[in-house]
């Protein structure tokens, strides 16, 4: 079941008491302190894209590079 903000309609979290009792699947972008949250489980891993596990091994940038700025 999806839960939305009563004011703006933004999806905030999902629950599924039948398959994941006691768990809420939070959209991290909706939490003010998202850097302090630590996931306790991954769900739907069978559908993840094949490159997800290799993300830590690719080049990363701390910020966007703006051309011509």
N, C-alpha and C positions, 0 to 999 in steps of 0.2 A: 504494500500500500504506500503510495506517495503522499508526503505531507508537504504542504505549501504555506508560504507566508500569507496570513489573512489580509494583509494590506496591499501587497504588490503582486502576489501570485507566484513568486519565485519558488522553485522546488528546493526544499531544505534537506529533507532526509527521507529514506525509505525504510519500511519495516516489513517483515514477513514472518509473523509469529509461528506459522506452520513449519517452515523449514529452518528458520534462524531465530528461535525464541530468545528474547533478552538482548538481541542485537539491533542496532540502528545503523543504517548505511548512510553516513553523512556526506553531503557534497562539501568538500573542504573549502571551496571558494566562498561558502556562506558563513564560515566561522571566523570571528574576529581574531582569535588566537590560533589559527590553523598551524602555525609553525611549532606550537607546543603540543599538538595532538600526535598520538602514536597509534597507527592502525593495529588492531588485534587479529585481523583475519582478512584474507583475500577471497572474494567471491567471483564466480564466473570465470575462473582461470582457464577453463577449457576453451573459452572463446577469445583469449588474449591474442594479440597479433604476434607473429613469430619473432619480431625484432625487439619485443619488450625486454627480454632478459639481457640483451646486448647493449642497452642504453648507457650503462655505466662505463662502457669501454669506448664510447665515441667522444669526440672533442666537444667540450662544453664552454659556453661563454657566460660571464657573470651579468652581462647586459647586452642589449641590442646594439648592433653596429649600424649607425646611420650614415649612409653614403651622401657626400656633398655637404655635410654639416660642418 
